Amino acid sequence: MKVFLAEYSVCNDPGLAPEGAAMLAAISGSFDRCGYDVVTPEGPDLEDGIRRLAPGCDAGLVIAPDHLLFRYTHLLEQVTHNIGCGSMNAAVCANKQRTAAILARHGIAVPPGAGKGRRVVKPVMGCGALGVRLTDEEPGAGEFAQAYIEGEALSVSLVGSRVTGNVCEYYSGNPPLLLSVNRQEIAVADDGSFQYLGGETPVHPDREEEIVDVAVRAMNVLGCQGYAGIDVIVGDRIYVVDVNPRPTTSLVGIVAIMEEEIADILIKASHGKAPAEVHLSGRVRFDKDGRITRA
């Protein structure tokens, strides 16, 4: 069995390359341990790599910044079995303003629009904390503003089995699988820019059941498949601040302490048959580049 794995930043974005390489190594290592031959493209032309290499593989997964993910995933879906989020759903999640509006219409709390004074300004099409800042300025072209919410920054790592799109014959209706709840370390620099520094997994905060429930609802509303990271702020309510329809840095920590193999989970989930639970041993911290230490 062969699996195609590709990570955009490794050859295209030096700033994100260490984080991307860590995620790719964690997933690739799991597929190796499960007996798969892993095929990865070389060079910056990811589109060419998908077209040349993915057709000869039994399954594939692309990791890329959200504003590029749906394009490469759409190419992948045409030539092999995609084990990540469907391209249409990834396209919706890439537009952060539209995502917030959709979630709000379904009764899921998101930061409200900003009034006067301090607010969070972020790109409409962004990735992680890049371009996100705390400011009293108006948003510029391609940006929007939300109210700043005080609270604990967490993420919820899920794997969706409810497959639609290019492999809709595998629809099972099974709920998303919870991998872990993760603490996020977010700093605000002197210039107001948000900086993602890493995190810790697993954590068991107060209101954990409510946090997971909100994340699952957000994932289902947006139709995400495969691995997804749902970022939340826990304040007076559980606010969803971002939905990442792809592997995130938290996965590097999860793979290091999970008894099950993420490769096996992703393959089974893509056929609607993810396990009901996973087992984590210990706790780890990870930095923004995916380096791990035992907590």
Secondary structure, 3 states (H helix, E strand, C coil): CEEEEEECHHHHCCCCHHHHHHHHHHHHHHHHHCCCEEECCCCCCHHHHHHHHHHHCCEEEEECCHHHHHHHHHHHHCCCCECCCCHHHHHHHHEHHHHHHHHHHCCCCCCCECCCCCEEEEECECCCCCCCEEECCCCCCCEEEEECCCCEEEEEEEEECCCCHHHHHHCCCCCCEEEEEEEEEEEECCCCEEEEEEEEECCCCCCHHHHHHHHHHHHHHHCCCEEEEEEEEECCCEEEEEEECCCCCHHHHHHHHECCCHHHHHHHHHCCCCCCCCCECCCEEEECCCCEEEC
